Amino acid sequence: MTLKRTVGILLFNEVEVLDFAGPFEVFSLAENAASASDDKHFDVITIAEYQATISARNGLQVIPDYSFANHPDIDVLIVPGGYGAEKTEIYNKVVID
């Protein structure tokens, strides 16, 4: 049995779709190939400042699993890049804290 780690992926307006969807796919599929069971290594969740619809780059609408106020403990935090990260979130004190 593998000890599962929780990977949190930060979402925010204007997040690049591939920058969060790619890691989501990779971490979600990671499993122990030597095991007969579906022994996944990671629980992957999405987190945003508020648990409300996010408008990703080019208009894709995404609803995060959790907000900053109610997310479970995470072991790894992925901070995607793109316009939203470079122009907005870098100045968001709540995100930086």
C-alpha positions, 0 to 999 in steps of 0.5 A: 500500500502506497502512502498517498500524498495530496497535491493541490493545484492553485486556480485563479482567473486567467490561469493557463489551462495547460499549466493546471490541467497537465499537472492534474492529469500527470499526478492523477494517473501516477500509480504503482505499476508493480501493484495489482491494485489501482494504487494511486500515489496522489490525491489531486485537488484544486484550490482557489482563494474562493470556492467560486467559478474561475475564468481560465485563460480564453474563457474556460470556466472551472470550479475549484474543489476547495477554497483557502478557508476549507482545503485539506492539508496538502503535501505539494502545491502547484502554482501554474503560470501565465498571464493571471500569475504574472499580472494579477496573483503576484500582487495578491497578498492573500495568495502570497501569504 
